[in-house]
Amino acid sequence: DLYVEEPRIEVKPYHGLAMDFAKAEGAQFIVKGVRNASDFEYEQWQADFNRKLGGIETILLYTEPELASISSSALRELEHFGVDINPFLPKRK
């Protein structure tokens, strides 16, 4: 909801490789978030393939340190067991 009024940002579902979707959309970049060193190493590996095979550059954004331990998988599991996950989600306007 933070960027719902921003016309330059779109959220679209896709299946298959991110680089293929990016190319089909005419994108030059893929933007991804990383939380820690292991995220970085994995995303760096993917970025190399995206560049070599698809000609798509990847931009990595680092999270705030206090959010580094939060993952969507962990939040889904907590929610499944009835835990309020709102403190870990962005504030809605």
Secondary structure as GFF3:
##gff-version 3
##sequence-region A 1 93
A	DSSP	alpha_helix	18	24	.	.	.	ID=ss1
A	DSSP	beta_strand	29	34	.	.	.	ID=ss2
A	DSSP	alpha_helix	37	54	.	.	.	ID=ss3
A	DSSP	beta_strand	57	62	.	.	.	ID=ss4
A	DSSP	three_ten_helix	65	67	.	.	.	ID=ss5
A	DSSP	alpha_helix	72	80	.	.	.	ID=ss6
A	DSSP	three_ten_helix	86	88	.	.	.	ID=ss7
###
